[in-house]
Amino acid sequence: MAFGQVVNLDFDQIKTSIVSYMRSNDNFSDYDFEGSNLSVIIDALAYNTYITAYNTNMAVNENFLDSATLRENVVALARNIGYVPRSRKASKAKISFSVQGLTSAVTLTLKAGLIVNGVASNTSYIFSIPEDITVPVTNNIAFFNNIDVYEGLLLSQNYTVNTSQYNQRFILPNGGIDTSTLKVIVKANEESSTKVTYTQLDNIIGITSTSNSYLLQEIEDERYEIMFGDGIIGKKLSNNNYITASYIVTGGKTGNGASEFSFVGRLLNQDGAAVGGTNVSLVDTIEKSRDGDSIESIASIKYYSPRIYSSQYRAVTASDYESVLSYIYPNVESVTSYGGEELTPPRYGKVYLSVKPRNGDYLSDFTKRDLVSKLKSYAVAGIVPEFIDLKYLFVETESQVYYNPNHNQQPVLLKSAISGALSEYSKSIDVNKFGGRFKYSKTVTLIDQVDGAITSNITKVTIRRNLRVSMNRWAQYELCFGNEFHVGESSYNITSTGFTIDGVVGTVYLADEVIDDKKGRIFFFIYSEGGKPQIIKKNAGTVKYDIGEILIDTVNITSTSVENDVVEIQAIPQSNDVIGLRDLYIKYDMTNTHLTVVQDIIASGENTSGSRFARGSSYNIPTYTRDSLTPVSTKTVASTAASTTTRSSSGGFPTTSSTTTYST
C-alpha cells in the first residue's frame, strides 16, 4: 500500500490525501470517515502536516538571498559574499560661529558631542560632532568656520580584551548608528596614555599582520559588531587592551532640512577652563542639514549585494561604477555612468558619472570631490572618474479631457482626480531616473481610467531644458535634449522664456528658423503682447533637429524672467515617448502640465449629430514665446513693452573671442 504523490500543501488537500490512503486499506474501504470520531484524528494529522510543511518551506526560503524575508537572514546571506549593508545616515549641516572676549586664551577647543539644536519641520533636533575641534585665538576672537555637524547624539562604549574568553565579542549596544561616524581607539590598558586609532576595512588589499584595522558587520536588531585582526589579516589584540568606540546615534532622514541653529556646546581654552556660552555669536547656517537616510532596506541589500560581489569591489565597467557608487554613497536615488569613448569626440581614460541624490536636486562640489577620492581606490589604474552636473529633461503635457456630464457633474473634482493620477505617475519608476522613459500610451490610458465619465482625451507633449545662465558674462551655450525635435513650422518650433542681454533694451526671446529637416538657426527677438516679433539678431546659434541639440553663440545675458538665473527652452519631440538619454534625468513636470475638462455633448446626447462638438487640436500650435508657471525672478527684467533697440558699439555682441562655452 504505497503513498500517493504529494502535489499540494493545502489543508483540505492533505486531509483528502490521508483519507484516500486509508481507503486503500480493505478494513476502511467502506468506512464513513466524516461521520466518525476518526475524522478528528485525521484533522489533527492534516493540521500537523500543514504546519510542518509551512515551517519547512519558510525555513528553506530563509536560506536563499532572493527568497529570504527576515532582515537578519538577508544580512547574514549578504555577509557571506562580503557585503556590509549601509547603516543609517546622519543628516549633516555646515555652520559657522565666532567666540569673542577671549582675553587670555591662546587656543579654543570645541569639545566633541552635542553642539547645536536645530529646527526642521517644526521639530527640534540635536546636532553633534564626533571629534574635538581646536582653533587659534586671534585678537581675542576664535572663529569656527564651516563646521560639519551631524544630527544625533554622540555615545561611546568601552571594552577590555579578555583572551581567556574564547569567543569574546565587541557589540555596539545601540541601534540607529551612523557607522561613518564610528571612531575606534585602542590602548594597551585602561591606564595607558598612549592610544592608537584603528581604521575600518573596506577590503583586505594591502592589509598586513600589523595593520591597525577592524571589520564591521551588522548583526541582529540592526546593531553592529566590531571584529579585529587575527595576526594574519590585521593586528591581533592582546590581553587587557582597552577599546573605546564612539559613534553618533541618529534619526536618519528625519533631521533633513534644519536651517536654524542655536549653540549648546562646550568650549575649553588651552588650560582646560570652560568658556561661557554668552561669548558665542549667533550661529550662521552655511548649508542646511541634508543627506540623512534610513538604514539600507532589505530590497536594496538583495539588489546591490550580488552586484558588488560580481564587481569584486573593482570599478571596471560602467555598471561596476554604478554599483560601487551606490555602495559608498547611500544617498543615491539614481546614477548613470559611461566611458569617455562614447563621446564625440572621444575622451579616452575617463569615466563620467552623474548622480541624482535622494534628498536634493544636485550634488555639492564638496561631495563630488569626496566621491572622486573614494572611487579612486576602486578604479582601475589610469582611469579617471569625473562627475558631471545633473541635467534634467522635463516632460510637460497639455490634455483636453472630454467627459459625459450625465455621469459626472463636478468637473472641478474630475480635474483634481486626473491631476492626482498624473502626479502619482510622475513619481513612478518609469520617469524620475536616468534612462527613464515617459510612456505616452500609459499616460493617455491613465487619464481615461480615472473616471467612468471620461470618454476620451487629446494629450500633447513638449520637452524642456533649463538653461542655467552665467550672468553678466560673454558665453556660449550647448543644450542637449537627447530626443529628435519635431519640425512642423518654418519658425517657432522652439521657444523660450524671457531674458535680457547686454546692449539691448527690452525682454529678449529665442526661437528657431528651419533650414532643412536636420538643421536650423537660432535667432533673438523682442516681442510685445499682441504685436509682431522684432528680430534683433538673426544668426544667434544653430539647432540640430535630428539629434535634439541647441547651440547658442556668444551672448552676455544680464537677467532672466525665471528665478535662479534660468531661461526655459521648450521643443516638441518627434516621438511622444520621451527618453532620458545617457546623462539626462527625465522628470515629468506637473507644475507646467495643463488640464482642461470639456463636456462631451455627443456622449451626453445633447448634440448627437456632432455638429456643435468642439474638437481640440492633436498637434502643438506654435507660439512666439513660452508661457511658464515657474516662479518669476525677483531681479529686474526690462519691460516687454519696449519697441526700440539700442546696441553697444559692437552691436550688442562681442567682437573678441574671449568667451566661455557651457554645456548645460
Secondary structure by P-SEA (a helix, b strand, c coil): ccccccccccaaaaaaaaaaaaaacccccccccccccaaaaaaaaaaaaaaaaaaaaaaaaaacccccccaaaaaaaaaaacccccccccbbbbbccccccccccccccccccccbbbbcccbbbbbbbcbbbbbbbccccccccccccccbbbbbbbbbbbcccccccccccccccccccbbbbbcccccccbbbbbbbbccccccccccccbbbbbccccbbbbbbbcccccbbbcccbbbbbbbbbccccccccccbbbbbbbbbccccbbbbcccccccccccccccccccccaaaaaccaaaaaaaccccccaaaaaaaaaaacccccbbbbbcccccccccccbbbbbbbccccccccaaaaaaaaaaacccccccbbbbbcccccbbbbbbbbccccccccccaaaaaaaaaaaaaaaaaccccccccccccaaaaaaaaaaccccccbbbbbbbbbbbbbccccccbbbbbbccbbbbbccccccbbbccccccccccbbbbbcccccccbbbbbbbcccccbbbbbccccccccccccbbbbbcbbbbcccccccbbbbbbbbbccccccccccbbbbbccccbbbbbbbcccccccccccccbbbbbcbbbbcccccccccccccccccccccccccccccccccccbbbbbcc
